Amino acid sequence: MLEELKEEFIIKKVGGRFKLSTLIQKRLVALNAGSRPLVDMNSDNKMEIVLEEIKQDKIFLDTSNELRTAADGDVMIKSFDAMMSDEL
């Protein structure tokens, strides 16, 4: 799993190490807040799920570094803070 982070193709795919780190962090927050995985995997390891979502082009960062998904017509995945403010 961690070896995949070192592979150049996944770093280049998202536009660099900083963007990869940001994308992983934002997606992990969304998954931990209850968002459903966008890939079918026999794993509960959220890091593995996120990496597979990146590989399958299911998630990406838009130009303002917001997390987006290719599913459902490019719908932005809300950050944890945005989800919490909606509930208030």
C-alpha positions as CSV (number, residue, x, y, z in Angstrom):
1,M,0.0,0.0,0.0
2,L,2.6,2.6,1.0
3,E,4.7,1.5,-1.9
4,E,2.0,2.7,-4.2
5,L,2.5,6.2,-2.8
6,K,6.1,6.1,-4.0
7,E,5.1,5.1,-7.5
8,E,5.6,8.0,-9.9
9,F,2.5,7.3,-11.9
10,I,0.1,8.0,-9.1
11,I,2.0,11.2,-8.1
12,K,2.0,12.4,-11.7
13,K,-1.6,11.4,-12.1
14,V,-2.8,13.9,-9.4
15,G,-0.2,16.6,-10.2
16,G,2.5,16.1,-7.5
17,R,3.1,15.0,-4.0
18,F,1.4,17.9,-2.3
19,K,-1.8,17.4,-4.3
20,L,-1.7,13.7,-3.7
21,S,-1.4,14.3,0.1
22,T,-4.2,16.8,-0.1
23,L,-6.5,14.5,-2.1
24,I,-5.8,11.5,0.3
25,Q,-6.4,13.6,3.4
26,K,-9.7,15.1,2.1
27,R,-11.0,11.8,0.9
28,L,-10.1,10.0,4.2
29,V,-12.1,12.8,6.0
30,A,-15.1,12.2,3.8
31,L,-14.9,8.4,4.2
32,N,-14.6,8.8,8.0
33,A,-17.6,11.1,8.0
34,G,-19.7,8.4,6.3
35,S,-19.1,8.9,2.6
36,R,-19.4,5.6,0.6
37,P,-16.4,4.1,-1.2
38,L,-16.6,4.6,-5.0
39,V,-14.9,1.3,-5.7
40,D,-15.8,-2.3,-4.9
41,M,-13.0,-3.8,-2.8
42,N,-12.8,-6.6,-0.3
43,S,-11.0,-4.2,2.2
44,D,-12.0,-2.0,5.1
45,N,-8.7,-0.2,4.8
46,K,-9.6,3.3,3.9
47,M,-6.2,4.2,2.6
48,E,-6.3,1.3,0.1
49,I,-9.8,2.4,-0.9
50,V,-8.7,6.0,-1.5
51,L,-5.6,4.8,-3.6
52,E,-7.9,2.6,-5.7
53,E,-10.3,5.5,-6.2
54,I,-7.4,7.6,-7.5
55,K,-6.1,4.9,-9.8
56,Q,-9.6,4.4,-11.3
57,D,-10.1,8.2,-11.7
58,K,-13.0,8.2,-9.4
59,I,-11.8,11.2,-7.3
60,F,-9.6,14.2,-8.1
61,L,-8.9,17.8,-6.9
62,D,-10.4,20.6,-8.9
63,T,-8.6,23.8,-9.6
64,S,-9.3,25.2,-6.2
65,N,-8.1,22.0,-4.5
66,E,-11.6,20.9,-3.6
67,L,-12.3,17.1,-3.7
68,R,-14.5,16.0,-6.6
69,T,-15.8,12.7,-7.8
70,A,-16.2,11.5,-11.3
71,A,-19.4,9.7,-10.3
72,D,-22.8,11.4,-10.4
73,G,-21.7,14.0,-13.0
74,D,-18.7,15.4,-11.2
75,V,-20.3,16.2,-7.8
76,M,-18.1,17.9,-5.2
77,I,-17.6,15.8,-2.1
78,K,-18.3,18.0,0.9
79,S,-15.5,18.5,3.4
80,F,-16.1,17.5,7.0
81,D,-16.4,21.2,8.0
82,A,-19.0,21.8,5.3
83,M,-21.0,18.8,6.5
84,M,-20.9,20.0,10.0
85,S,-22.0,23.5,9.2
86,D,-25.0,22.1,7.2
87,E,-26.2,20.3,10.3
88,L,-26.2,23.5,12.4
